[in-house]
């Protein structure tokens, strides 16, 4: 019986599983959104919520405890400075899991795990590629106008083609 046994093994050894979750939680706090399999996302949610709770408490002792899990100093500073402030009033539930379909290679169920109160700029620009995301949206809007003009050009091109064909026939005669 599995009484009081919590968590998923994820078909990994304990050392591999903890290292993987530490890397994933660091990536989650750095990018505020990552794509992974659904079981990993569910396990990461438990792990990340505990680390955010440590950051909300904010003492030096809790910073050291969080440093066990998040080894990157930049991410740890971001966690204690900006993320802890954003979640100060929230009593829990700092992450959201959204299922996005199945992976092509092995049909594994995929999910996006993200922080609930993401910054608005990152929500639109999808993380680090903010400048690229703006360019893509601008490019997506531009082709709509030329498509409307394209039939006019095509209609205008047909008389020119007819005129060229008539010119060739006239030259041949």
C-alpha positions as CSV (number, residue, x, y, z in Angstrom):
1,X,0.0,0.0,0.0
2,X,1.1,3.5,-0.7
3,X,0.0,5.3,2.4
4,X,1.6,8.7,3.0
5,X,3.8,8.3,-0.1
6,X,3.7,11.6,-2.0
7,X,5.2,12.5,-5.4
8,X,6.0,10.9,-8.7
9,X,9.1,8.9,-9.4
10,X,9.1,9.9,-13.1
11,X,11.1,6.7,-13.9
12,X,14.3,8.3,-12.6
13,X,16.6,7.7,-9.6
14,X,16.3,10.0,-6.7
15,X,19.4,12.0,-7.5
16,X,18.4,12.4,-11.2
17,X,14.9,13.4,-10.2
18,X,16.0,16.1,-7.7
19,X,18.6,17.5,-10.1
20,X,16.0,17.6,-12.9
21,X,13.5,19.4,-10.8
22,X,16.1,21.9,-9.6
23,X,17.1,22.7,-13.2
24,X,13.4,23.0,-14.2
25,X,12.5,25.3,-11.3
26,X,15.5,27.5,-12.2
27,X,14.4,27.7,-15.8
28,X,10.8,28.4,-14.7
29,X,11.9,31.3,-12.6
30,X,14.2,32.6,-15.3
31,X,11.7,32.5,-18.2
32,X,8.5,32.4,-16.1
33,X,7.1,29.9,-18.6
34,X,8.4,26.5,-19.8
35,X,7.0,23.6,-21.8
36,X,7.4,20.1,-20.5
37,X,5.4,16.8,-20.1
38,X,2.3,16.9,-17.9
39,X,3.6,14.6,-15.1
40,X,6.8,16.7,-14.8
41,X,4.8,19.9,-14.7
42,X,2.6,18.6,-11.9
43,X,5.6,17.6,-9.9
44,X,7.4,20.9,-10.7
45,X,4.3,22.8,-9.5
46,X,4.7,21.4,-6.0
47,X,8.4,22.1,-6.0
48,X,8.2,25.6,-7.3
49,X,5.4,26.7,-4.9
50,X,7.6,25.7,-2.0
51,X,10.5,27.7,-3.2
52,X,8.3,30.8,-3.8
53,X,7.0,30.5,-0.3
54,X,10.6,30.6,1.0
55,X,11.2,33.7,-1.1
56,X,8.1,35.4,0.3
57,X,9.4,34.9,3.9
58,X,12.6,36.7,2.7
59,X,15.0,36.2,5.6
60,X,18.6,35.2,5.1
61,X,17.8,31.8,6.4
62,X,15.1,31.3,3.8
63,X,17.5,32.6,1.1
64,X,20.0,29.9,2.1
65,X,17.2,27.2,2.0
66,X,16.1,28.4,-1.5
67,X,19.8,28.4,-2.6
68,X,19.8,24.6,-2.1
69,X,17.2,24.3,-4.9
70,X,18.0,27.3,-7.2
71,X,21.8,27.5,-7.7
72,X,21.9,30.4,-10.2
73,X,22.6,33.6,-8.3
74,X,20.8,35.8,-10.9
75,X,17.6,33.7,-10.7
76,X,17.8,33.6,-6.9
77,X,18.0,37.4,-6.8
78,X,15.1,37.7,-9.2
79,X,13.1,35.3,-7.0
80,X,13.7,37.2,-3.8
81,X,13.4,40.7,-5.3
82,X,10.8,40.8,-8.0
83,X,8.9,37.5,-7.8
84,X,8.4,37.5,-4.0
85,X,7.0,41.0,-4.2
86,X,4.5,40.0,-6.9
87,X,3.2,37.0,-4.9
88,X,3.3,38.7,-1.5
89,X,-0.5,39.0,-1.3
90,X,-1.3,35.6,-2.8
91,X,-1.7,32.8,-0.3
92,X,-0.7,30.0,-2.7
93,X,-1.1,28.7,-6.2
94,X,1.7,30.6,-7.8
95,X,1.9,28.4,-11.0
96,X,-0.6,27.4,-13.7
97,X,-0.5,24.3,-15.8
98,X,-2.0,24.5,-19.3
99,X,-2.2,21.3,-21.4
100,X,-1.1,21.9,-25.0
101,X,-1.5,18.6,-26.7
102,X,0.8,15.7,-27.5
103,X,4.4,15.5,-28.5
104,X,5.0,14.3,-32.1
105,X,7.8,11.7,-31.4
106,X,6.3,9.6,-28.6
107,X,2.8,11.0,-28.1
108,X,3.5,12.2,-24.6
109,X,1.1,14.7,-23.2
110,X,2.7,18.1,-23.1
111,X,1.9,21.1,-20.8
112,X,3.0,24.7,-20.3
113,X,3.7,25.6,-16.7
114,X,3.9,29.3,-16.0
115,X,3.8,31.7,-13.2
116,X,0.3,33.1,-12.6
117,X,1.2,36.8,-12.3
118,X,3.6,37.1,-15.3
119,X,4.8,40.5,-16.4
120,X,2.6,41.9,-19.2
121,X,5.6,42.4,-21.6
122,X,6.6,38.8,-21.4
123,X,3.0,37.6,-21.7
124,X,2.8,39.2,-25.1
125,X,6.4,38.7,-26.3
126,X,6.7,35.1,-25.0
127,X,9.8,35.6,-22.9
128,X,13.3,36.5,-24.1
129,X,12.3,36.9,-27.8
130,X,10.3,40.0,-27.1
131,X,11.8,42.0,-30.0
132,X,11.3,39.1,-32.4
133,X,7.7,38.7,-31.2
134,X,6.9,42.3,-32.0
135,X,8.5,41.9,-35.5
136,X,6.4,38.8,-36.1
137,X,3.2,40.4,-35.2
138,X,4.0,43.4,-37.4
139,X,4.8,41.1,-40.3
140,X,1.6,39.2,-39.7
141,X,-0.4,42.4,-40.0
142,X,1.4,43.6,-43.1
143,X,0.5,40.8,-45.5
144,X,-3.2,41.4,-45.0
145,X,-3.1,44.8,-46.7
146,X,-1.1,43.6,-49.7
147,X,-3.4,40.6,-50.2
148,X,-6.3,43.0,-50.7
149,X,-4.1,44.9,-53.2
150,X,-2.9,41.8,-54.9
151,X,-6.1,41.0,-56.8
152,X,-6.1,44.5,-58.2
153,X,-2.5,44.0,-59.4
154,X,-3.5,40.7,-60.9
155,X,-6.5,42.2,-62.6
156,X,-4.3,45.0,-63.9
157,X,-1.6,42.5,-65.1
158,X,-4.1,40.7,-67.3
159,X,-4.8,43.6,-69.6
160,X,-1.0,44.1,-69.9
161,X,-0.6,40.5,-70.8
162,X,-3.4,40.8,-73.4
163,X,-1.8,43.9,-74.8
164,X,1.6,42.0,-75.1
165,X,-0.1,39.1,-76.8
166,X,-1.8,41.5,-79.3
167,X,1.5,43.2,-79.9
168,X,3.2,39.8,-80.6
169,X,0.4,38.9,-83.0
170,X,0.7,42.3,-84.7
171,X,4.4,41.8,-85.0
172,X,4.0,38.3,-86.5
173,X,1.5,39.6,-89.2
